Amino acid sequence: MSFRYGPVVPAERIELIARGLLAAESRVLLCRNLKHGYFYLPGGHVECSESASDACAREFHEELGWAVRPGPLLLVTEQQFCQNDKERHEVTLVFHVEHSERPPTPSPDPVSREPKIGFEWIELAALPDVDLRPPAVKAWLIAGADSAGLDRPGWIPGAMAGRE
């Protein structure tokens, strides 16, 4: 019996992404792709022999120069999509993160160390109007994310059956 719903992506091309949810007051820190304008939670790819929480902390440091402490794993989601005519398959792990040195302030927006991305504090109430990717993370944040009483990681299947 086969459960193949689309093109098979070799296991070595499945990307593991570690992202961090950093909130302050009624805002959440988001990263913006400056070329295409969409947002995502800060973070990036997990390197071989690196833990996902270490990857999350490393990415915050590389992109912002901030030392953060990743806390509990809050969400796991999986998505397949096409980007620049290339099939992509990602598993995203979202951690609660806290700034190691000082509580974050949602003003002004932090300065990126990388030229292709920017960072913005976005009001939680504005999220329905924001192009936040992947859609499963957006839906989770709008639904209340970790403040909804999650005491263990949640799983949102993303768009495995219907492509994003």
Biotite code that builds the C-alpha atoms (Angstrom):
import biotite.structure as struc

atoms = struc.array([
    struc.Atom([0.000, 0.000, 0.000], chain_id="A", res_id=1, res_name="MET", atom_name="CA", element="C"),
    struc.Atom([1.424, 3.403, -0.977], chain_id="A", res_id=2, res_name="SER", atom_name="CA", element="C"),
    struc.Atom([0.675, 6.725, 0.716], chain_id="A", res_id=3, res_name="PHE", atom_name="CA", element="C"),
    struc.Atom([2.564, 8.858, -1.776], chain_id="A", res_id=4, res_name="ARG", atom_name="CA", element="C"),
    struc.Atom([0.730, 12.179, -2.259], chain_id="A", res_id=5, res_name="TYR", atom_name="CA", element="C"),
    struc.Atom([3.266, 14.085, -4.298], chain_id="A", res_id=6, res_name="GLY", atom_name="CA", element="C"),
    struc.Atom([6.866, 13.973, -5.473], chain_id="A", res_id=7, res_name="PRO", atom_name="CA", element="C"),
    struc.Atom([9.077, 12.080, -3.055], chain_id="A", res_id=8, res_name="VAL", atom_name="CA", element="C"),
    struc.Atom([11.835, 14.221, -1.586], chain_id="A", res_id=9, res_name="VAL", atom_name="CA", element="C"),
    struc.Atom([14.997, 12.287, -0.648], chain_id="A", res_id=10, res_name="PRO", atom_name="CA", element="C"),
    struc.Atom([15.471, 12.154, 3.139], chain_id="A", res_id=11, res_name="ALA", atom_name="CA", element="C"),
    struc.Atom([18.765, 14.059, 2.877], chain_id="A", res_id=12, res_name="GLU", atom_name="CA", element="C"),
    struc.Atom([16.832, 17.013, 1.418], chain_id="A", res_id=13, res_name="ARG", atom_name="CA", element="C"),
    struc.Atom([14.313, 17.263, 4.236], chain_id="A", res_id=14, res_name="ILE", atom_name="CA", element="C"),
    struc.Atom([15.248, 20.430, 6.080], chain_id="A", res_id=15, res_name="GLU", atom_name="CA", element="C"),
    struc.Atom([15.099, 20.693, 9.863], chain_id="A", res_id=16, res_name="LEU", atom_name="CA", element="C"),
    struc.Atom([14.413, 24.271, 10.934], chain_id="A", res_id=17, res_name="ILE", atom_name="CA", element="C"),
    struc.Atom([14.689, 25.629, 14.510], chain_id="A", res_id=18, res_name="ALA", atom_name="CA", element="C"),
    struc.Atom([12.760, 28.829, 15.196], chain_id="A", res_id=19, res_name="ARG", atom_name="CA", element="C"),
    struc.Atom([12.194, 30.913, 18.298], chain_id="A", res_id=20, res_name="GLY", atom_name="CA", element="C"),
    struc.Atom([9.109, 32.620, 19.644], chain_id="A", res_id=21, res_name="LEU", atom_name="CA", element="C"),
    struc.Atom([10.206, 35.803, 21.406], chain_id="A", res_id=22, res_name="LEU", atom_name="CA", element="C"),
    struc.Atom([7.351, 37.926, 22.705], chain_id="A", res_id=23, res_name="ALA", atom_name="CA", element="C"),
    struc.Atom([7.314, 41.258, 24.514], chain_id="A", res_id=24, res_name="ALA", atom_name="CA", element="C"),
    struc.Atom([4.184, 42.922, 25.771], chain_id="A", res_id=25, res_name="GLU", atom_name="CA", element="C"),
    struc.Atom([1.585, 42.280, 23.048], chain_id="A", res_id=26, res_name="SER", atom_name="CA", element="C"),
    struc.Atom([4.094, 41.844, 20.232], chain_id="A", res_id=27, res_name="ARG", atom_name="CA", element="C"),
    struc.Atom([6.088, 39.036, 18.704], chain_id="A", res_id=28, res_name="VAL", atom_name="CA", element="C"),
    struc.Atom([9.471, 39.377, 16.987], chain_id="A", res_id=29, res_name="LEU", atom_name="CA", element="C"),
    struc.Atom([9.306, 38.370, 13.319], chain_id="A", res_id=30, res_name="LEU", atom_name="CA", element="C"),
    struc.Atom([11.911, 38.163, 10.594], chain_id="A", res_id=31, res_name="CYS", atom_name="CA", element="C"),
    struc.Atom([11.072, 39.653, 7.175], chain_id="A", res_id=32, res_name="ARG", atom_name="CA", element="C"),
    struc.Atom([12.393, 38.458, 3.829], chain_id="A", res_id=33, res_name="ASN", atom_name="CA", element="C"),
    struc.Atom([13.221, 41.890, 2.366], chain_id="A", res_id=34, res_name="LEU", atom_name="CA", element="C"),
    struc.Atom([13.044, 40.777, -1.282], chain_id="A", res_id=35, res_name="LYS", atom_name="CA", element="C"),
    struc.Atom([9.643, 39.073, -1.092], chain_id="A", res_id=36, res_name="HIS", atom_name="CA", element="C"),
    struc.Atom([8.108, 40.789, 1.953], chain_id="A", res_id=37, res_name="GLY", atom_name="CA", element="C"),
    struc.Atom([6.854, 37.754, 3.883], chain_id="A", res_id=38, res_name="TYR", atom_name="CA", element="C"),
    struc.Atom([7.574, 37.091, 7.560], chain_id="A", res_id=39, res_name="PHE", atom_name="CA", element="C"),
    struc.Atom([8.645, 34.079, 9.619], chain_id="A", res_id=40, res_name="TYR", atom_name="CA", element="C"),
    struc.Atom([9.814, 33.428, 13.175], chain_id="A", res_id=41, res_name="LEU", atom_name="CA", element="C"),
    struc.Atom([13.546, 34.039, 13.683], chain_id="A", res_id=42, res_name="PRO", atom_name="CA", element="C"),
    struc.Atom([15.764, 30.980, 13.367], chain_id="A", res_id=43, res_name="GLY", atom_name="CA", element="C"),
    struc.Atom([17.138, 28.733, 10.674], chain_id="A", res_id=44, res_name="GLY", atom_name="CA", element="C"),
    struc.Atom([18.592, 25.406, 9.657], chain_id="A", res_id=45, res_name="HIS", atom_name="CA", element="C"),
    struc.Atom([19.902, 22.873, 12.144], chain_id="A", res_id=46, res_name="VAL", atom_name="CA", element="C"),
    struc.Atom([23.461, 21.868, 11.266], chain_id="A", res_id=47, res_name="GLU", atom_name="CA", element="C"),
    struc.Atom([24.717, 18.278, 11.436], chain_id="A", res_id=48, res_name="CYS", atom_name="CA", element="C"),
    struc.Atom([25.718, 17.347, 15.032], chain_id="A", res_id=49, res_name="SER", atom_name="CA", element="C"),
    struc.Atom([23.954, 20.429, 16.448], chain_id="A", res_id=50, res_name="GLU", atom_name="CA", element="C"),
    struc.Atom([20.923, 20.278, 18.717], chain_id="A", res_id=51, res_name="SER", atom_name="CA", element="C"),
    struc.Atom([17.833, 22.126, 17.527], chain_id="A", res_id=52, res_name="ALA", atom_name="CA", element="C"),
    struc.Atom([17.838, 24.424, 20.568], chain_id="A", res_id=53, res_name="SER", atom_name="CA", element="C"),
    struc.Atom([21.521, 25.255, 19.973], chain_id="A", res_id=54, res_name="ASP", atom_name="CA", element="C"),
    struc.Atom([20.709, 26.026, 16.320], chain_id="A", res_id=55, res_name="ALA", atom_name="CA", element="C"),
    struc.Atom([17.947, 28.381, 17.424], chain_id="A", res_id=56, res_name="CYS", atom_name="CA", element="C"),
    struc.Atom([20.319, 30.257, 19.743], chain_id="A", res_id=57, res_name="ALA", atom_name="CA", element="C"),
    struc.Atom([23.055, 30.335, 17.069], chain_id="A", res_id=58, res_name="ARG", atom_name="CA", element="C"),
    struc.Atom([20.695, 31.778, 14.462], chain_id="A", res_id=59, res_name="GLU", atom_name="CA", element="C"),
    struc.Atom([19.540, 34.567, 16.817], chain_id="A", res_id=60, res_name="PHE", atom_name="CA", element="C"),
    struc.Atom([23.188, 35.439, 17.421], chain_id="A", res_id=61, res_name="HIS", atom_name="CA", element="C"),
    struc.Atom([24.158, 35.325, 13.726], chain_id="A", res_id=62, res_name="GLU", atom_name="CA", element="C"),
    struc.Atom([21.159, 37.336, 12.559], chain_id="A", res_id=63, res_name="GLU", atom_name="CA", element="C"),
    struc.Atom([20.733, 39.803, 15.449], chain_id="A", res_id=64, res_name="LEU", atom_name="CA", element="C"),
    struc.Atom([23.810, 39.584, 17.651], chain_id="A", res_id=65, res_name="GLY", atom_name="CA", element="C"),
    struc.Atom([21.526, 38.601, 20.538], chain_id="A", res_id=66, res_name="TRP", atom_name="CA", element="C"),
    struc.Atom([22.208, 35.906, 23.107], chain_id="A", res_id=67, res_name="ALA", atom_name="CA", element="C"),
    struc.Atom([18.980, 34.018, 23.745], chain_id="A", res_id=68, res_name="VAL", atom_name="CA", element="C"),
    struc.Atom([18.060, 31.041, 25.898], chain_id="A", res_id=69, res_name="ARG", atom_name="CA", element="C"),
    struc.Atom([15.813, 28.570, 24.102], chain_id="A", res_id=70, res_name="PRO", atom_name="CA", element="C"),
    struc.Atom([13.286, 27.077, 26.470], chain_id="A", res_id=71, res_name="GLY", atom_name="CA", element="C"),
    struc.Atom([10.573, 24.511, 25.927], chain_id="A", res_id=72, res_name="PRO", atom_name="CA", element="C"),
    struc.Atom([9.702, 23.140, 22.522], chain_id="A", res_id=73, res_name="LEU", atom_name="CA", element="C"),
    struc.Atom([6.282, 24.608, 21.756], chain_id="A", res_id=74, res_name="LEU", atom_name="CA", element="C"),
    struc.Atom([5.358, 23.420, 18.278], chain_id="A", res_id=75, res_name="LEU", atom_name="CA", element="C"),
    struc.Atom([6.358, 20.986, 15.549], chain_id="A", res_id=76, res_name="VAL", atom_name="CA", element="C"),
    struc.Atom([5.005, 21.454, 12.053], chain_id="A", res_id=77, res_name="THR", atom_name="CA", element="C"),
    struc.Atom([5.798, 19.965, 8.665], chain_id="A", res_id=78, res_name="GLU", atom_name="CA", element="C"),
    struc.Atom([5.311, 21.535, 5.268], chain_id="A", res_id=79, res_name="GLN", atom_name="CA", element="C"),
    struc.Atom([5.985, 20.798, 1.629], chain_id="A", res_id=80, res_name="GLN", atom_name="CA", element="C"),
    struc.Atom([5.983, 23.620, -0.885], chain_id="A", res_id=81, res_name="PHE", atom_name="CA", element="C"),
    struc.Atom([7.542, 24.844, -4.086], chain_id="A", res_id=82, res_name="CYS", atom_name="CA", element="C"),
    struc.Atom([9.948, 27.794, -3.900], chain_id="A", res_id=83, res_name="GLN", atom_name="CA", element="C"),
    struc.Atom([11.751, 29.149, -6.959], chain_id="A", res_id=84, res_name="ASN", atom_name="CA", element="C"),
    struc.Atom([10.678, 26.052, -8.940], chain_id="A", res_id=85, res_name="ASP", atom_name="CA", element="C"),
    struc.Atom([12.295, 23.815, -6.308], chain_id="A", res_id=86, res_name="LYS", atom_name="CA", element="C"),
    struc.Atom([10.408, 21.269, -4.199], chain_id="A", res_id=87, res_name="GLU", atom_name="CA", element="C"),
    struc.Atom([10.970, 21.901, -0.487], chain_id="A", res_id=88, res_name="ARG", atom_name="CA", element="C"),
    struc.Atom([10.146, 19.758, 2.537], chain_id="A", res_id=89, res_name="HIS", atom_name="CA", element="C"),
    struc.Atom([10.638, 21.248, 5.998], chain_id="A", res_id=90, res_name="GLU", atom_name="CA", element="C"),
    struc.Atom([10.087, 20.156, 9.560], chain_id="A", res_id=91, res_name="VAL", atom_name="CA", element="C"),
    struc.Atom([9.942, 23.212, 11.810], chain_id="A", res_id=92, res_name="THR", atom_name="CA", element="C"),
    struc.Atom([10.565, 23.164, 15.559], chain_id="A", res_id=93, res_name="LEU", atom_name="CA", element="C"),
    struc.Atom([9.436, 26.280, 17.454], chain_id="A", res_id=94, res_name="VAL", atom_name="CA", element="C"),
    struc.Atom([10.997, 27.003, 20.844], chain_id="A", res_id=95, res_name="PHE", atom_name="CA", element="C"),
    struc.Atom([10.067, 29.569, 23.452], chain_id="A", res_id=96, res_name="HIS", atom_name="CA", element="C"),
    struc.Atom([13.099, 31.879, 23.734], chain_id="A", res_id=97, res_name="VAL", atom_name="CA", element="C"),
    struc.Atom([14.139, 34.546, 26.194], chain_id="A", res_id=98, res_name="GLU", atom_name="CA", element="C"),
    struc.Atom([16.808, 37.199, 25.818], chain_id="A", res_id=99, res_name="HIS", atom_name="CA", element="C"),
    struc.Atom([19.813, 36.188, 27.953], chain_id="A", res_id=100, res_name="SER", atom_name="CA", element="C"),
    struc.Atom([20.906, 39.661, 28.985], chain_id="A", res_id=101, res_name="GLU", atom_name="CA", element="C"),
    struc.Atom([17.811, 41.827, 29.204], chain_id="A", res_id=102, res_name="ARG", atom_name="CA", element="C"),
    struc.Atom([14.119, 41.604, 28.548], chain_id="A", res_id=103, res_name="PRO", atom_name="CA", element="C"),
    struc.Atom([13.360, 42.612, 24.965], chain_id="A", res_id=104, res_name="PRO", atom_name="CA", element="C"),
    struc.Atom([11.595, 45.865, 24.284], chain_id="A", res_id=105, res_name="THR", atom_name="CA", element="C"),
    struc.Atom([9.309, 45.991, 21.284], chain_id="A", res_id=106, res_name="PRO", atom_name="CA", element="C"),
    struc.Atom([10.563, 49.379, 20.178], chain_id="A", res_id=107, res_name="SER", atom_name="CA", element="C"),
    struc.Atom([12.557, 50.190, 18.165], chain_id="A", res_id=108, res_name="PRO", atom_name="CA", element="C"),
    struc.Atom([12.771, 47.293, 15.736], chain_id="A", res_id=109, res_name="ASP", atom_name="CA", element="C"),
    struc.Atom([16.100, 45.436, 16.052], chain_id="A", res_id=110, res_name="PRO", atom_name="CA", element="C"),
    struc.Atom([18.762, 45.815, 13.384], chain_id="A", res_id=111, res_name="VAL", atom_name="CA", element="C"),
    struc.Atom([19.619, 42.748, 11.302], chain_id="A", res_id=112, res_name="SER", atom_name="CA", element="C"),
    struc.Atom([23.209, 41.664, 10.768], chain_id="A", res_id=113, res_name="ARG", atom_name="CA", element="C"),
    struc.Atom([22.238, 40.100, 7.427], chain_id="A", res_id=114, res_name="GLU", atom_name="CA", element="C"),
    struc.Atom([21.382, 42.258, 4.389], chain_id="A", res_id=115, res_name="PRO", atom_name="CA", element="C"),
    struc.Atom([18.518, 40.117, 3.024], chain_id="A", res_id=116, res_name="LYS", atom_name="CA", element="C"),
    struc.Atom([16.415, 40.088, 6.198], chain_id="A", res_id=117, res_name="ILE", atom_name="CA", element="C"),
    struc.Atom([14.948, 42.565, 8.640], chain_id="A", res_id=118, res_name="GLY", atom_name="CA", element="C"),
    struc.Atom([13.246, 42.254, 12.019], chain_id="A", res_id=119, res_name="PHE", atom_name="CA", element="C"),
    struc.Atom([10.028, 43.796, 13.256], chain_id="A", res_id=120, res_name="GLU", atom_name="CA", element="C"),
    struc.Atom([7.957, 43.637, 16.402], chain_id="A", res_id=121, res_name="TRP", atom_name="CA", element="C"),
    struc.Atom([4.418, 42.850, 15.223], chain_id="A", res_id=122, res_name="ILE", atom_name="CA", element="C"),
    struc.Atom([1.298, 43.256, 17.346], chain_id="A", res_id=123, res_name="GLU", atom_name="CA", element="C"),
    struc.Atom([-0.389, 39.896, 17.941], chain_id="A", res_id=124, res_name="LEU", atom_name="CA", element="C"),
    struc.Atom([-3.712, 41.476, 16.952], chain_id="A", res_id=125, res_name="ALA", atom_name="CA", element="C"),
    struc.Atom([-2.229, 42.359, 13.520], chain_id="A", res_id=126, res_name="ALA", atom_name="CA", element="C"),
    struc.Atom([-1.147, 38.792, 12.669], chain_id="A", res_id=127, res_name="LEU", atom_name="CA", element="C"),
    struc.Atom([-4.259, 37.944, 10.604], chain_id="A", res_id=128, res_name="PRO", atom_name="CA", element="C"),
    struc.Atom([-3.171, 40.623, 8.106], chain_id="A", res_id=129, res_name="ASP", atom_name="CA", element="C"),
    struc.Atom([0.507, 39.597, 8.000], chain_id="A", res_id=130, res_name="VAL", atom_name="CA", element="C"),
    struc.Atom([2.011, 37.222, 5.411], chain_id="A", res_id=131, res_name="ASP", atom_name="CA", element="C"),
    struc.Atom([3.543, 34.938, 8.050], chain_id="A", res_id=132, res_name="LEU", atom_name="CA", element="C"),
    struc.Atom([4.958, 31.606, 6.922], chain_id="A", res_id=133, res_name="ARG", atom_name="CA", element="C"),
    struc.Atom([4.475, 28.743, 7.233], chain_id="A", res_id=134, res_name="PRO", atom_name="CA", element="C"),
    struc.Atom([0.682, 29.123, 7.475], chain_id="A", res_id=135, res_name="PRO", atom_name="CA", element="C"),
    struc.Atom([0.497, 26.529, 10.270], chain_id="A", res_id=136, res_name="ALA", atom_name="CA", element="C"),
    struc.Atom([2.706, 28.705, 12.510], chain_id="A", res_id=137, res_name="VAL", atom_name="CA", element="C"),
    struc.Atom([0.540, 31.732, 11.729], chain_id="A", res_id=138, res_name="LYS", atom_name="CA", element="C"),
    struc.Atom([-2.629, 29.821, 12.628], chain_id="A", res_id=139, res_name="ALA", atom_name="CA", element="C"),
    struc.Atom([-1.031, 28.602, 15.856], chain_id="A", res_id=140, res_name="TRP", atom_name="CA", element="C"),
    struc.Atom([0.030, 32.122, 16.879], chain_id="A", res_id=141, res_name="LEU", atom_name="CA", element="C"),
    struc.Atom([-3.390, 33.580, 16.074], chain_id="A", res_id=142, res_name="ILE", atom_name="CA", element="C"),
    struc.Atom([-5.013, 30.812, 18.135], chain_id="A", res_id=143, res_name="ALA", atom_name="CA", element="C"),
    struc.Atom([-2.969, 31.868, 21.158], chain_id="A", res_id=144, res_name="GLY", atom_name="CA", element="C"),
    struc.Atom([0.257, 29.828, 20.814], chain_id="A", res_id=145, res_name="ALA", atom_name="CA", element="C"),
    struc.Atom([1.871, 28.924, 24.097], chain_id="A", res_id=146, res_name="ASP", atom_name="CA", element="C"),
    struc.Atom([-0.524, 31.113, 26.089], chain_id="A", res_id=147, res_name="SER", atom_name="CA", element="C"),
    struc.Atom([-3.299, 28.681, 25.115], chain_id="A", res_id=148, res_name="ALA", atom_name="CA", element="C"),
    struc.Atom([-2.145, 26.325, 27.850], chain_id="A", res_id=149, res_name="GLY", atom_name="CA", element="C"),
    struc.Atom([0.126, 24.013, 25.886], chain_id="A", res_id=150, res_name="LEU", atom_name="CA", element="C"),
    struc.Atom([2.125, 22.039, 28.403], chain_id="A", res_id=151, res_name="ASP", atom_name="CA", element="C"),
    struc.Atom([3.757, 19.862, 25.763], chain_id="A", res_id=152, res_name="ARG", atom_name="CA", element="C"),
    struc.Atom([4.774, 20.349, 22.134], chain_id="A", res_id=153, res_name="PRO", atom_name="CA", element="C"),
    struc.Atom([1.924, 20.704, 19.682], chain_id="A", res_id=154, res_name="GLY", atom_name="CA", element="C"),
    struc.Atom([1.822, 19.217, 16.210], chain_id="A", res_id=155, res_name="TRP", atom_name="CA", element="C"),
    struc.Atom([0.277, 20.981, 13.250], chain_id="A", res_id=156, res_name="ILE", atom_name="CA", element="C"),
    struc.Atom([0.547, 18.960, 10.040], chain_id="A", res_id=157, res_name="PRO", atom_name="CA", element="C"),
    struc.Atom([0.937, 21.967, 7.747], chain_id="A", res_id=158, res_name="GLY", atom_name="CA", element="C"),
    struc.Atom([0.148, 21.464, 4.119], chain_id="A", res_id=159, res_name="ALA", atom_name="CA", element="C"),
    struc.Atom([1.170, 17.918, 3.402], chain_id="A", res_id=160, res_name="MET", atom_name="CA", element="C"),
    struc.Atom([-2.009, 17.014, 1.517], chain_id="A", res_id=161, res_name="ALA", atom_name="CA", element="C"),
    struc.Atom([-2.745, 20.447, 0.002], chain_id="A", res_id=162, res_name="GLY", atom_name="CA", element="C"),
    struc.Atom([0.376, 22.212, -1.173], chain_id="A", res_id=163, res_name="ARG", atom_name="CA", element="C"),
    struc.Atom([1.116, 25.733, 0.039], chain_id="A", res_id=164, res_name="GLU", atom_name="CA", element="C"),
])
